[in-house]
């Protein structure tokens, strides 16, 4: 689904908006054909085991709010805010003032229109650009989220250093990401064709790390870790439901781009084949205590 011909950046280069946006800045109709109605592009939560996709994603966003310790009215920063599911949810359900950051202009336009339709435009602001480049106030946010976004950042330690500077004292950050099971698995599998298909051909550029690296980056940035949750089974079930939606909407997907459905299903199949063997999905929560 990377159809722009953009090159993959070398390690150490900054995040190239064009490269990363080959996936996220596509026509939103593509994502509407396999995601839930809120357009949340990350795992849901299935505590009962029989939730539909929309319910699972709604429960997951409440879970994130609880992890951040939100009571209502706080100022929250969502880094890599996707199609605005969490941004609009926190504004509407918790009365939060939410700033979203996306490198994709198409996503920004979509979120602004969506916030207006939901009546929360006054509580939502969207910044377009890289997290390290957009202007954000220091010490202003009670909560911050990286939901499947930090994988696209080359400077992950520096990203968490900036996150610490933007949070208020006692502020919390929620980070969820796909990780290699351990360093040995990374060495063995990061150059395999299936891995490259997902990280480069699908997303333009992404990097999977063991969760131990994120623990170290949090600690080096000055955070206190509050918890780690394994969401691997939740992501497996979410992808099953995305796959069902894609198959049901095969004709509409292929009308957007020939063979798009098959490439999407290949990405889902590779992802689900790796869970628990080469990869895990973790959520980490950390606090600024000084």
Secondary structure per residue as TSV (DSSP state, phi and psi in degrees):
chain	resnum	aa	ss	phi	psi
A	1	X	-	360.0	2.6
A	2	X	-	-88.9	98.3
A	3	X	-	-111.9	9.7
A	4	X	S	-89.3	-14.5
A	5	X	-	77.9	8.4
A	6	X	-	-68.3	143.4
A	7	X	-	-76.4	154.0
A	8	X	-	-79.6	131.7
A	9	X	-	-68.4	151.0
A	10	X	-	-77.3	153.1
A	11	X	T	-54.6	135.6
A	12	X	T	100.0	-19.5
A	13	X	S	-75.1	156.9
A	14	X	-	-68.4	165.4
A	15	X	-	-66.4	117.8
A	16	X	-	-84.1	116.3
A	17	X	H	-56.2	-42.2
A	18	X	H	-63.4	-42.3
A	19	X	H	-63.9	-51.6
A	20	X	H	-64.9	-34.8
A	21	X	H	-75.9	-5.7
A	22	X	H	-57.4	-25.9
A	23	X	H	-99.1	-51.8
A	24	X	H	-78.4	-20.5
A	25	X	T	-99.5	22.8
A	26	X	S	-79.8	173.2
A	27	X	-	-55.5	125.9
A	28	X	H	-60.6	-20.4
A	29	X	H	-59.0	-33.9
A	30	X	H	-57.0	-49.1
A	31	X	H	-73.0	-31.0
A	32	X	H	-64.6	-20.7
A	33	X	T	-84.4	-8.1
A	34	X	T	-137.0	-17.7
A	35	X	S	-84.7	175.6
A	36	X	-	-76.0	172.5
A	37	X	T	-59.8	-26.3
A	38	X	T	-79.8	-8.5
A	39	X	-	65.0	37.8
A	40	X	-	-85.5	118.4
A	41	X	-	-104.9	58.6
A	42	X	S	-163.4	171.9
A	43	X	-	-66.4	146.1
A	44	X	-	-86.0	-168.5
A	45	X	-	-129.8	129.3
A	46	X	-	-124.8	64.7
A	47	X	S	-63.8	-30.1
A	48	X	S	-90.8	-18.6
A	49	X	S	88.7	-13.4
A	50	X	-	-122.1	15.7
A	51	X	-	-65.3	144.2
A	52	X	-	-77.3	172.4
A	53	X	H	-63.1	-42.9
A	54	X	H	-62.6	-43.7
A	55	X	H	-65.5	-42.8
A	56	X	H	-61.5	-40.4
A	57	X	H	-70.8	-36.1
A	58	X	H	-62.6	-44.1
A	59	X	H	-64.5	-36.0
A	60	X	H	-66.5	-39.0
A	61	X	H	-69.1	-34.9
A	62	X	H	-64.1	-38.8
A	63	X	H	-59.2	-45.6
A	64	X	H	-61.8	-43.4
A	65	X	H	-60.3	-41.2
A	66	X	H	-65.5	-40.4
A	67	X	H	-62.9	-32.7
A	68	X	H	-79.5	-10.8
A	69	X	T	73.5	29.0
A	70	X	-	-74.1	134.6
A	71	X	-	-110.1	-22.8
A	72	X	S	134.5	129.8
A	73	X	S	87.5	0.9
A	74	X	-	-71.9	164.4
A	75	X	E	-97.8	125.7
A	76	X	E	-128.1	143.1
A	77	X	E	-114.8	124.2
A	78	X	E	-110.1	107.7
A	79	X	E	-93.1	117.6
A	80	X	S	79.2	61.7
A	81	X	-	-83.9	3.3
A	82	X	T	58.8	-132.3
A	83	X	T	-95.3	14.7
A	84	X	S	87.6	14.5
A	85	X	H	-60.4	-51.3
A	86	X	H	-72.4	-38.8
A	87	X	H	-55.1	-53.7
A	88	X	H	-70.7	-34.4
A	89	X	H	-62.5	-47.6
A	90	X	H	-67.1	-35.1
A	91	X	H	-67.9	-41.5
A	92	X	H	-81.5	-44.7
A	93	X	H	-85.7	-28.4
A	94	X	H	-119.3	-1.5
A	95	X	-	65.4	23.3
A	96	X	-	-77.4	153.0
A	97	X	E	-91.8	116.0
A	98	X	E	-118.7	129.8
A	99	X	E	-107.6	126.4
A	100	X	E	-110.0	143.6
A	101	X	E	-120.2	126.7
A	102	X	E	-140.8	143.7
A	103	X	S	-83.0	-3.2
A	104	X	-	-105.2	109.5
A	105	X	H	-56.8	-36.0
A	106	X	H	-64.7	-39.4
A	107	X	H	-64.6	-41.4
A	108	X	H	-60.3	-45.4
A	109	X	H	-61.6	-41.6
A	110	X	H	-62.5	-44.8
A	111	X	H	-66.5	-42.7
A	112	X	H	-61.0	-42.9
A	113	X	H	-66.2	-39.5
A	114	X	H	-65.2	-44.4
A	115	X	H	-60.4	-37.9
A	116	X	H	-64.9	-43.2
A	117	X	H	-62.2	-34.8
A	118	X	H	-86.0	-4.3
A	119	X	T	78.0	22.7
A	120	X	-	-121.4	20.2
A	121	X	G	-57.8	-32.3
A	122	X	G	-72.4	-13.2
A	123	X	G	-105.9	0.5
A	124	X	E	-123.5	130.8
A	125	X	E	-130.9	133.2
A	126	X	E	-115.9	125.8
A	127	X	E	-104.9	131.7
A	128	X	E	-102.2	122.9
A	129	X	S	147.2	-176.2
A	130	X	-	-79.4	145.2
A	131	X	T	-53.4	-35.8
A	132	X	T	-80.4	-7.8
A	133	X	T	-110.1	-28.4
A	134	X	S	-73.9	149.2
A	135	X	-	-83.0	121.2
A	136	X	-	-136.1	143.2
A	137	X	-	-74.1	138.1
A	138	X	T	-72.3	139.2
A	139	X	T	61.2	33.3
A	140	X	-	-108.2	-14.1
A	141	X	E	-112.3	135.9
A	142	X	E	-83.8	-26.0
A	143	X	E	-140.3	152.0
A	144	X	E	-146.5	142.3
A	145	X	E	-129.3	142.4
A	146	X	E	-126.5	91.8
A	147	X	E	-100.5	92.0
A	148	X	S	70.4	22.7
A	149	X	-	-110.1	-29.9
A	150	X	G	-69.3	-17.0
A	151	X	G	-58.4	-25.1
A	152	X	G	-91.8	3.3
A	153	X	-	-100.1	129.6
A	154	X	S	-70.6	-44.4
A	155	X	-	-95.4	77.6
A	156	X	H	-69.2	-42.8
A	157	X	H	-59.8	-42.9
A	158	X	H	-65.9	-31.3
A	159	X	H	-62.6	-43.2
A	160	X	H	-74.8	-27.3
A	161	X	H	-64.2	-43.9
A	162	X	H	-67.1	-38.0
A	163	X	H	-57.6	-43.7
A	164	X	H	-59.6	-40.0
A	165	X	H	-70.6	-26.3
A	166	X	H	-85.7	-18.9
A	167	X	E	-81.4	148.5
A	168	X	E	-70.9	158.4
A	169	X	E	-55.9	137.1
A	170	X	E	75.0	4.6
A	171	X	E	-69.9	157.0
A	172	X	E	-121.5	148.2
A	173	X	E	-123.8	135.6
A	174	X	E	-111.8	123.9
A	175	X	E	-127.4	122.9
A	176	X	E	-122.3	138.9
A	177	X	E	-159.8	150.9
A	178	X	E	-77.4	133.3
A	179	X	E	-131.4	150.3
A	180	X	E	-65.8	149.2
A	181	X	S	-61.0	-33.3
A	182	X	S	-166.1	176.0
A	183	X	H	-64.4	-35.5
A	184	X	H	-64.4	-41.2
A	185	X	H	-64.1	-36.8
A	186	X	H	-62.4	-46.5
A	187	X	H	-61.6	-36.3
A	188	X	H	-77.3	-36.0
A	189	X	H	-114.8	-10.9
A	190	X	T	-68.4	-19.7
A	191	X	T	-103.3	5.9
A	192	X	S	-69.5	151.3
A	193	X	H	-56.1	-40.4
A	194	X	H	-63.7	-41.5
A	195	X	H	-63.5	-44.8
A	196	X	H	-65.0	-35.0
A	197	X	I	-61.4	-43.3
A	198	X	I	-72.7	-50.4
A	199	X	I	-77.0	-32.3
A	200	X	I	-107.7	-53.8
A	201	X	I	-68.1	-33.4
A	202	X	I	-88.5	-50.9
A	203	X	T	-98.6	-8.9
A	204	X	S	91.2	-57.1
A	205	X	S	-161.7	131.7
A	206	X	-	-156.7	159.4
A	207	X	-	-137.7	124.9
A	208	X	-	-97.0	136.8
A	209	X	-	-124.4	161.0
A	210	X	B	-68.6	150.9
A	211	X	H	-62.5	-25.3
A	212	X	H	-60.6	-30.4
A	213	X	H	-65.1	-42.2
A	214	X	H	-66.4	-37.2
A	215	X	H	-58.9	-45.4
A	216	X	H	-64.4	-41.7
A	217	X	H	-64.0	-40.8
A	218	X	H	-60.2	-48.1
A	219	X	H	-64.6	-41.7
A	220	X	H	-65.0	-29.3
A	221	X	H	-79.5	-10.0
A	222	X	T	105.0	4.3
A	223	X	-	-79.6	156.5
A	224	X	E	-105.1	121.9
A	225	X	E	-74.1	132.3
A	226	X	E	-107.6	-21.2
A	227	X	E	178.0	160.0
A	228	X	E	-140.1	130.6
A	229	X	E	-124.5	133.9
A	230	X	E	-86.5	115.8
A	231	X	-	-110.5	19.7
A	232	X	H	-59.5	-48.4
A	233	X	H	-64.4	-32.6
A	234	X	H	-65.6	-39.2
A	235	X	H	-71.1	-37.5
A	236	X	H	-57.1	-48.1
A	237	X	H	-66.6	-39.0
A	238	X	H	-59.7	-45.3
A	239	X	H	-66.9	-34.5
A	240	X	H	-57.0	-44.2
A	241	X	H	-71.0	-37.4
A	242	X	H	-60.4	-41.1
A	243	X	H	-63.9	-41.9
A	244	X	H	-59.8	-43.4
A	245	X	H	-63.9	-42.2
A	246	X	H	-63.1	-44.0
A	247	X	H	-63.4	-39.9
A	248	X	H	-65.6	-29.6
A	249	X	T	-109.5	27.1
A	250	X	H	-53.8	-47.2
A	251	X	H	-62.0	-42.8
A	252	X	H	-68.2	-38.0
A	253	X	H	-64.1	-45.2
A	254	X	H	-70.2	-19.9
A	255	X	H	-72.3	-27.2
A	256	X	H	-72.1	-42.2
A	257	X	S	-158.0	130.9
A	258	X	T	-56.0	135.7
A	259	X	T	64.9	16.1
A	260	X	H	-62.3	-40.0
A	261	X	H	-61.4	-44.3
A	262	X	H	-63.4	-39.9
A	263	X	H	-66.9	-38.5
A	264	X	H	-64.1	-44.8
A	265	X	H	-66.2	-33.3
A	266	X	H	-64.6	-43.2
A	267	X	H	-59.0	-45.8
A	268	X	H	-64.0	-42.7
A	269	X	H	-64.5	-44.1
A	270	X	H	-63.1	-42.4
A	271	X	H	-62.1	-48.4
A	272	X	H	-70.6	-26.4
A	273	X	H	-69.4	-25.9
A	274	X	H	-89.4	-18.6
A	275	X	B	-59.4	128.0
A	276	X	T	84.1	-15.2
A	277	X	T	-106.4	-55.6
A	278	X	T	-107.9	-24.7
A	279	X	E	-136.7	157.6
A	280	X	E	-138.5	158.1
A	281	X	E	-114.1	120.4
A	282	X	E	-121.7	150.4
A	283	X	E	-118.6	129.0
A	284	X	E	-116.8	141.8
A	285	X	E	-124.8	131.2
A	286	X	E	-137.8	155.6
A	287	X	E	-124.6	149.8
A	288	X	-	-92.1	108.4
A	289	X	-	-107.0	4.7
A	290	X	-	-147.7	360.0
